[in-house]
Amino acid sequence: MCSHLFYDLDSCSRLWIMSFSKVFLFFLLERIIRHGPVFTQEPSDSVFPLSAEDNKIFINCKAKGSPAPHYKWKFNGKDLDIGMDFNYSLVEGNLLINDPQATKHGGVYQCIATNAFGTILSREAKVEFAYLQNFSSKGRSPVLVREGQAVVLLCGPPPHFGEIRYSWIFNGRPSIVVGDNRRFVSQRTGNLYIAKVETSDVGNYTCVVRNVMTNTTVYSSPTPVVLRRDAVMGEYEPKIEVQFEKMFHVAKGSSVRLECFALGNPVPSISWKRADGSPFPGKMKINHSNGVLEIPYFRPEDSGLYECMAENSKGRSIAKGRLFIAVHADVEHLQWSQTLYDANMAIESDLHWECKANGKPQPVYRWLKNGQPLVSQDRIRVDGGGLTISNINLMDSGMYQCLAENDNGVIYASAELKVVASPPDFSKKPVKKTTLIQRGGEAIIECRPHASPRASYSWRRGNEFLKDSKRRNISEDGTLRIANVTKSDAGRYTCVARNPFGTSSSSGTLVVKEPTKITVPPLSMDATVGESIVLPCEVSKDSTLHPIFKWFFNGKLIDFTRHDHFGMIGGGSSGDLMIRNVQLKHSGKYVCMVHTAVDSVSAAADLIVRGPPGAPVGVLVGDVTDRTAQLSWGPGPDNHSPVTLYIMGIDVFFHSKFSLILVPDSVPGQMIHATAVNLNPWVDYEFRVVAINNVGVGEPSMPSKPVRTKAADPEVAPANVSGGGGSRGELVIVWEPVPEELQNGEKFGYVVAFRPLGTTTWKQSVLASADASRYIYKNDTFPPLTQFEVKVGVYNEIGEGPFSPVVIVYSADEEPSVAPPRVWARTLSASEIEVFWKPVHQSGSKGQITGYEWLEDGSPESDAERVRVTETSVNITGLKGSTLYLISVRAHNSAGTGPSSVPITITTKKPPPSQPPGNIEWNLTNSKVFLNWEHVKAMDNESEVTGYKVISFFCSRSSVALLINMLYQCMLKCHLELELPKQIKSLFSAKATLSPFC
């Protein structure tokens, strides 16, 4: 019922109930587990304000304990009789003081907590009272001052305790005197400083003092300021009247307020700076008008020499002071480095407690028992922070305190000593019921009852008590050890424990099993990358035990669920390790470990994995010539198979990228240097080295730094030299440029040489561009199609290279000189015409005729549509219907085009009807289809309808096949009967078209 009710609650309610249960359980344990008092709240140094409204104060003290403790207090070292002093009363453990008085109730208080287990003292707490008395009612004398003179009005605060603040009132006004660059109220002295008196300053000044803690305010008698009329004070240099200490120690993290104010005429201005010139951080607040510098959260970097400068037209004055982080070399607050802990000790045992505290001056120690001093006597020895009690008894139980004290204070550490006396008890730690051990091993059976004082032990097997022998031993702590166990040692063993308070025993059974042995261990072996291998591990064991196999690789347990390469095979008494697709990383030590309930055995084997060699390292290039380079490198890992060969690879830098070329020559594996030969001059190379062993070819090394071979004369002439064409009077020569990697040097160029066929003198022209591939020589004197012998050579900055073989190149031809003699055309459709012409006779034209082109006249020639053909007719398509075209034809050759023929005119036909047939109807009867549709009437700008095209398709799920494609003529109402194969579904469409035969 309760559980159902609990789970019906929402999660927040369940959480509250669980939290409450924990608190209640802790409270219950506190009540059940009885213990001495422990302070949870102790009195601390305090300053209390005394005012008419506040007529009572609390001094806190609270302790936990079971049973609950009761409290007493000490005042100035004497017991406080609370019942006899009506000013005092207790509220739980807290001390309440009614109508406190500073002189009577200020002092040192200490709380005492006691229960059935002992007494403890709290730390001492100093209690003080903040107050502020009234000023004397006696009047103050007038202050006579000249105009322009400086004046200081003294406050003289009354007796007080606690932080106070100062201000001044002028002529009884409710508002205070506001500080500026002429007037300043010091919060250190309370005095009012006026740098230069003006006539408006004449009047009565009252000093106002406020206690911050009590929030009470008192007022002094007025101080009259009277102006003397006998003279006016002249100008004089500043004099700093308010300044800070020359050496000022500041606690880290505290706030600092530096005051600086000067008297003078004219009124001085105040400025601040650091002597080392470093700027003030943003956290600092500077009030230049009243000379205050505030440094919050003082840090070590704020330390240094500070300067305040007061300046006017008559001079300047400087005050300096150095701020230090307060490092008290001789003062360090007390704190425990080793404290006390509660102790539950068996009777007649020895107790030793040690407490240590850090502090300067070095602390001294005192010990208390139940609030009373403890000194060395009999069994008790007090040695500084150490306490030793020998052969403890029940009377030693109680609350103990260690006190560490120096000139800066006292700290307390408390602990409870409980002395326990009880007979041996096996209820929490009985002898192990069953102990398994392999034959030949060592059996260890522990006997650990709770006993106070410590028990003496004996063992028996059955009814026979055991004695120490070569194989058997009973240690002082009751542990029974049997070495080299045999089957006959199996049986039931009983431990008997005795002390002065009683005797108890506990029994367990020793079971002897056959030892586990690895009969087929893994063997060290070699493997090649990519193979799969098996490392065996087979054991002989006790028939009642179940072995667990584990494999370790280089000391780490193999997790078979996370490794694809490893797998365990076998079962029962074997747990072989299979390694699939062996890799180099699998080289190492493998350990097979077999665990049973009684023992563990293991066997190890080394696996060496052989693979292709690693990449060589540190490829260096030296002694580079135009054709060779010296290489050296360091060997990479051979991966357990010696390197037999090295092959060099060359990265050639072509067209802004490298490409790897393997050099077929090889180097024996014991050599780590070679010469790269047959290189091209003036080419950027990077070199790599590849190692080979009996397993395979390794990865290439990292490339060397790029090097460039030295330049040389060019060796390769341009290829495919040819030419021809061009304009009249031109000789056009073309060739394939020499690739960059074959130019052999910088400033590469070409030398073009030519001469008319049959002459002996060569003309030459130099082209200073490596990318040049064309040269045009112009001379109007030689006739068209003149034959020239042509060759092209190369050069670079080193020298000249070879010329290409001589080839024959013709000069340019002459344009045709006559037009085709006759041109005519016919219309084929609305978008197509055919044009015919008679060819130009070669004898009648100056140039060789190679073809013709037609032009549509009426637009610039550059925009006209050209079609070049070699025949004497052409079909022109893509035209507009019902449009007039002007067509001309002209001949052309390699030199250009000839004159155009006289244009002819031709008009395209009207376009076909744009409307499809309407009201298409069809019926299927057996294998016949009957079609009906309305005749299409052409528009004025369209051709007349002369017939229709009927198309029939056969449709299936996988294909569409054309069955009928026919022309049909009809007028007005059209109908058609079609014969189709049976059981064929057809899709029909009728389309109006201009029949080609009309």
C-alpha positions, 0 to 999 in steps of 0.5 A: 500500500505504501509503495503504491502511494509513493509511486503515485506522487509526482517527481518533486514530491518523491524528491522531497520525501527522499531528501527528508528521509536522509535528513531524518536518518542522519538525525536518527543516527545522531541520536542513536550513536552516542558521543561527546559534545562537538561545537557547531558554532563558537563565539567570535570577537565582536564589536556591539553598538551601544544605543538607546534602541538596542538594549540586548546582545547575543553571543553565539554558542552551539554544540551537538552531542548525544545526549544533548550537551548543557552549557556554562560560560566564563567571563575574563577567565572566571565562571559566570554565575548566570543565576545570580546576575540578572543581566545574563541569561541562556537561550539554548547555548547562546549567552544573552546580555540585557542592558549591556554596559561597556565598562561592565560587560566588555571583556573575554567570554568562553563557552563550555559544553558538557554531556555524559561523555565529557566537556569541551571549551570553545575559543575565547571571544573578545567582546567590545562596545562601540560608543560615542560621547557628547562634545563638551558644552563649553564654548569655543574661542573665535578665530581671527584671520585676514582675507587671503590667509589660510586657517585650520579649524580643529574638531577635537572629537569626544571619547568614542570607540568604533569607526567615526566620520567627520563633517562640518556645518556652516552657520547652523545650516542643515547642509554640510560644508562641501569640500573643494580645491579651497576647503578640505575636511580630513577624515583622519583628524576631523579638522577643516582646512581652508587654503585661502580665506574669503569674506564669504567664509566669515561665520560659525563652524560646527564639527559633526561626528557620526559613529558608523556602528551606533549611527549616533551623531554629536555636534561641537560648539560653534567656532566663530571665524572673524575677518581682520580688517587691518590688512590683506594677506599677500600671495605665498607658495603652497604648504602641504598641511595634510599628508600621508605617512612616508612609510605605509604598510597596507594589507593585501586586498584592503582599500587605501585612502591617501589625503593631501591638502595644501594651504596657499595663495593663490589656492594651490592645485593638487596632482598625484603621480607614481615616482616611477612614472607608471600610469595609475590603473583604472581602479584608482579614484583621484579627486583632484579638487579635495586631494584624495587618492583611493586604491581599492583591492590593494595588490602587490603591483600597487606598491611603490612611491607615490607623490602629491604635488601642490602648485600655484603661481608662487611655487610648489610643494611635494609630499611623498610616501611609500606603500608596501604590502604588509608582509608580517615576517614575524606574524602568521595566524595560527592554523592546524597542519595536523589535528585530532580525530576521535578514537575508539581504543581497546582497553589496555592498548596505548593511545598516541595523539599528535597535533601541530599548528603553523604560526609565528611566533612559534606556538606552544601547546596545552592539553585539556581533558574535559576542560581541565589541564592535562600534565604528564603523570604515571601513564600520561605523557604530554610532550608539546603537541604530543599526548601518549596514554599507556595501557588505557582503561575505562577512566581514560574515556572523555573529551580531549582538547589540544590548544596551540597559542602564541601572542596572536591568539589560541586555537582549539582541536577536540577529539573524543576517546572511547575505551572499549572492552568486549569479548571476541565477536565473529559476527562482522568478520567470520572465518571464510566459509570456503577457501579454494587452493591449488595443490602445491600452493600456500593456503592463507585463512584469516581470523579477525574477530572484534575483541577488546583487548586483543585476543589470543588465537588457536586453530583446530582441524576437526577436534585436533588442535594445530601446532606450528610445523614446517608447513603450518604457522599461526601468526600473532594476528590469528592468520593460519598459513599452510605451505605446499598444500596437499590433498590430505590438507583438505577439511574443516578448520576452526579458529578459537579466540580468547581474551579476559572477557570471553571466548568465541570461535568460527569455522571454514572449509579448505578445498584443494584443487589440481593446479592449472598448467599451460600445456600448449603455450604460444611460441615466438614467431615471425609474420608478414604484413597481411597474413593471418596467424594463430597464437595457441594457448591450451591448459590442463586443469581441475575438472571442476574449474572453469578457466578464463582466458585473457590476452595482453599485448605489450602489457595492455589487456586486449578488448576483443570488442574494439579490435577488428584484427584480434579474435579468440578462438577455441573453447573449454581448455583452449583460448587461442588468439587469432590475428587477422591481416597482421600489420607492423603495429602488431609486433610485440609481446603477447601474454596468455593469462588463464584464471581459475577460482584457485590460481592464475598461470601465464605464458608469453611469446614475441611476434615479429611482423615483417613488412615493406621498409619505411620511407628513407629520411633526410634526402639531401642534394649536392654537387648539381651540374647541368646533367647530374646531381649527387644524392644522399639519404638516411635509412628508414625502418627496415620493418624486420626485413633488410633493405635490398634496393633503393630506387630514386624518384624525381619530382619534375617541376613542369607548368607550376606543378611537380610530377613524380618520375621513377628512375629505373636505375637502382642502388644496393640496399647497403648504400645510402648515396647515389648520382642522378644522371640524364637530367635536363638542364635548367629544370627544377627537381625534387628527389625522393628515395624508395626502399625495397626489401624481400617483402615489398616496396615501401613508401617514398621519402619526403621530397628533398629541397627543390634544386635547379640544374645548371643551364646549357645550350639548347639541344632540341629544335622546334617541331612541325615547322610549316606555314602558308596562308595569310594575306597577299604579300605575306609568308606565314611560318608556324611551329610547335614551341619547345617545352619549358623543360627542354629550353635548357636556360633563361632568355630562350628564343627562336631564330626564323630563317627562310629563302626563296627556293633556288636562292643561296642567301638566308634571311633570319629574324630573331624572336625573343619569346619562349612562347612564340609559335608564329612568324609573318614576313611581309613583302609585296614584291614576290608573287603569290604562292612563291615557294620558300625554304624555311627552318627555325632554330633556338637559342638561350643565354648560354648559346645557340641550339640546332635548327629544324629540318628545312621545309617548303612553305608557300607564300600567301595566295591572291584573292579571287577577282571575279564573282560567280556569273549566274545565281538563282534560287527556289523556295522549299517551305516557309523556313527553307530555300535552295540557292544555285550558282555557276562556278567561277572558272579558274582561268578567269580569276587571279586567285586559286578558288577553294570555295564559296560563301553566301550572304544575306544582303541588307545588313553590314557584312560583319553581321551577315550570316555566312555559310562556306561550301565547296559545292555550287548549291546550298540549302538555307534554313531557319528563315521566316515565312512570307519574307523577302530575302536578298541573296548574293554569292562570292568565291574565297581562298586562303587570301580572302574573298572575291567580289559578290554576285548581283543579289537575287530576291526570293520570298519564302512560303506562308507558314503552315496552319497554327491551329490543330484539328478540332472535335476529334472523335473516335470509336473502337469496334472489334478491330476497326477504329473510326476517326472524325474531326473538323477541317482546319481553316487557314488564316490569311497569313497561313498556307491552305490546308491540303491534307492531314497526317494521322499517326497511331501508336501501340502502348505497353507498360514497357514501350511505345511502338509506331503503328501507322504514319499516313497522309489523308486528304479531306475537306470540311467534315473529315472521317477515317476508318482504320483496320487494327490488330485485335486486342491492341490498345491504341492512342490516336492523334490527328494533326493538320499539316501542309502536305509536302506533295502539294 
